[in-house]
Amino acid sequence: MDRLETRELVYFVTVAEELHFSRAAQKLGIAQPPLSRAITRLERRMGVRLLERTSRRVELTEAGRVFLDECRGLLQSLDAAVRRTQQAALPPRLVLAVRPGTGSGVLAQLLRAHEGADPDLAFTHDRVAALLEGTADVALLCVGTDDLTGLETCEVAHEGPIALLPRGHHLAHRATVTTAELRQAPAFREQCPPLGLDEILDRVTLGQLVTVVGSSVADRLAREVTAVPVTDLPTTTLVLGWRRQALRPETISFIRTAQRVTTQQARIPDTP
């Protein structure tokens, strides 16, 4: 079988998502008959029925559902490859993806230690997607929270869990708290909402939110917000992550900085 064309994949994905040839043709900006012929030709070339058609409806076959997932992945990979290639033609530039409010202490330490140009920071809640799509070169990630499959990583820090509480909350003056105690608060959210740190702190100050974050946030708390260690949650391991393919010199330089900083920290004895 001859290699499939990108155009054929786009045609199939559009029909599979719309499950209607007229709407798919309109979305693609082509007439319906050529689109129908293209899908029929695709099925003939592959030797597989991808769609069940009647005069009233269009449905995916089991093979069609599999092919839809494969096509989406291929098209996303192609788009990412184009972006990475375009970026390679630009002046050297490093993009670091960071979740708002996460690991700010270790991030500042890495930036101070890095001898090259400071990276451009991309604040996003989906750092792994930024890496895979090619919009970021490296990312600050959390072990156990982010999907690290297919990525190389370098451990950079550990963060203890702290609860953010309004200053007047009855738990705010405790030395430590447990999650069971936090669950008694009506505003408690087990998962920190995907908001910027400033908005999180504003909501805590107003009594609209109680949640758990990493200890590096403690250095940036407002006067009206108190941080209390949570004793029954594990520490979070922060890692620097990157794709294995196509490492550029500026990316390698930043990774080496992270590895050097981590090694230096490991040599510093704990203060009694």
N, C-alpha and C positions, 0 to 999 in steps of 0.2 A: 504494500500500500504506500502511495506517495505520502510525503509528510503533509500533515494538515496545515492550513493557513490560519493565521491569527484571526482573519476576518470570519472564517467559519466558526471559530470558537465564540467570537462575539455574537454572531447570529444565533447560535444555539443557546447561549446563556440568556440572551434577551427573550427568546421564545419560551425557554424553560421558566423564567421568572414571571413572564406575563401570562403564560398558558393560554395565549390568544394570538393568532397569527396577524390579525389586522392591527391590534394594538402594538405588537412587537414591530411590525413593519413601519408604523407611524413613528415609533420611538427611534428606529434606526434611520428614518428618512428615506426609505426605499418603498417600492411597490410590493404588495403581498405576493403575487405570483412568483417573482424571482426569489423571494425569501423561502417560500414553500419548496421550490425546486432545489434551493441550496441545502435545505435540511434533508430532503429526500436523497440528494446526491451524497451528503455526509454519511447518512445511514448506510447507503449502498457501499460506499468505500470502506466503512468500518465493518460491515457485515453484521450490524447490530441494530435492532429497533430501539430507538431512544424515546420516541413519543408514540402514544396511542391517540389516534385522531378519529373523531366522529364528526358528524355535521353539527353537533351541539357542544362538544367540549374537546379539550386537549389535555392529556395527562402524561406525566413522566412514567416510563417503565422503571424497573429496578436498575437496569443498566443506565438509563437516562439520569437517575438520581446520582449514581456514582460518577458519571461523566460530568455532571453539573459541578460537583465538588471539585473534581480534577481541573476542570476548565477555569473555575474561579481562582484556584491556587496558581495555575499557570499564568493567567492574566495579571494577577497581583505580582507574581515574581517578575514578569516582564516589565511591568511599570516600575518596580523597584530597581531593576537592572538599568533602565533608562535614566532614572533619577541619579543613581550612583555614578553612571557614566558621565552625565552632565556635570555633576559636582566635581568629578576628577579633572575636568577641563578648566575649572575655576581656580583662582589663587588658593594656596593652601589654607585650609580652614577646618577647625575641629568643632563638632557640635556634640554637646553633652546633654543627654536627656535626664531630667530630674523631676521627681514628683514634688509639687509645691509643699514646702514645709518639712520635707524629709531629708535627714542627714545634713542639715545646714552646717553643722560644726565640722564634720569630716570634709565636706565639700570645700569650705573655706580653707582648711588645712591643705588640701590637695592643690588648690589654686595658688596658695602662697608658695608651695614647694616646687611648683612646675616652672621650669626655666624658659619654656617657650611662650608663645602668645597665649593669652587666656582664651579658653574655648568659648564659643557662643553657647549660652544656656537655653535649652528648650524645655520649658516647664510644661509637663504633660502627665496625665494620670495613666497613660498607656505607653510606658517607656519601651517595652519589648516590641510593640508594633512600630515604634519609631525606628528601632534598630533594623527590623526586618524589612521595613519599607524604604530604608535608605535615607531617611530624613535626619537620623542621628548616627554618629560614629561610635559613641560609647554611652553607657547609661548607668546611673546609680540605681541598683535593684535590691530587693529584699528576698533573702532565701526563705522559701516556704510560702511566700505570697505571690511572687512573680514566677512565670513559667520560664525556666532557664534552659529548656531543651534546645540543643543546637548552638548554644552560646558558650564562649570561653569566659571565665570569670576569674576575678582576683579579689580575695577578701580584703576589706578595707577598715571595717569597724564593727563594733557591737553596740547596740542600743538597748537600754533597759526600758520596760514599759512604764509610762507615767499616766495618771489620770488628770485630765484638765477639768478643774472645778471652779465655779464662781467663788470669789473670795468669801462670801457670806454663807456658803454651803456648809451644812453640819459636818461633812467629811473633810472639809478643806484644812482643818487644823490637826488632822490625824498624821502620824508619822508614816503609816502605810495603810493601804486599803486592799480589799479583795474584790474580785469581779462580782461575787454574790452580793456584797454591800453596794456596789455601784448599780447593780440591776434594780435596786430599790428606788433609785432616782428616776422619776418619770421622763426626764430629758436624756437618759442614758442611751447611747447607740453603741452596740458591740463593734460595728465597723465604722471607722472614722469616715464621714461623708466625703465624697470627692470634691472638696472645695479648696480654695486657696487658704493659706494659713491665717491671713488677716481676717477673712470671713469666719473661719472656725473660732478664732479668739473673740471676735465680736459676738458670735452666738453664745459662746460660753459666758462671756461677761453679762449678757442679757438674760441668762438663765434658760436659754432655749436648747442648750446642748451640754451634755457631759460625755466625754469619750476618752479613748486611750490612744496615745501617740508615742513616738520614740523620744528618748530622753534628750536628744539634741535640741528639741524644740524649747526646752526649759530656758535656754539663754535668750529667747526672744519673747518671753511672756509679758503681757501687759500687767500693770499694777493690780488690776481687778481680777486676774486669773491666777489660780494656785495649782502647782503641780505636785501630785502625791504619788510616790512609787506604788505599783501594783504588784503584790507579792506572789500571786498564783499564775502569772503569765510568764512565758519564757522570754529571754532576751532575743532581739532581732539581729541577725547577721546581715550587714550591708556589704554588697559586692559591687565591683565595677564589672560590667558585662559588655561584650562586643561580639560581632559576627566573626567567624573564623576566616571567611574569605576576604580577599582584597584589603588587607590592612595597609593604610597609608603611613608614611613616616611620622606625621604629626600625631596620629593615633597611637602608634607604637611608643612614641616619646611620652605621651600622657600615661599610658599603661605602666611604663617603667617607673614613672614618678610615683604612681599609686603603690607599686610593689616595693619601692624604696622606703616610702613613708610607713608602710605596714611593717616592714622589717625593722626599722628604727624603733617603732612603738613596741614591738615585741621584746626589744633588748632593754627597755626601760623597766626597772623593777618597780613593783607596786609600793606605794608609800605606806608604811605601817600606820 
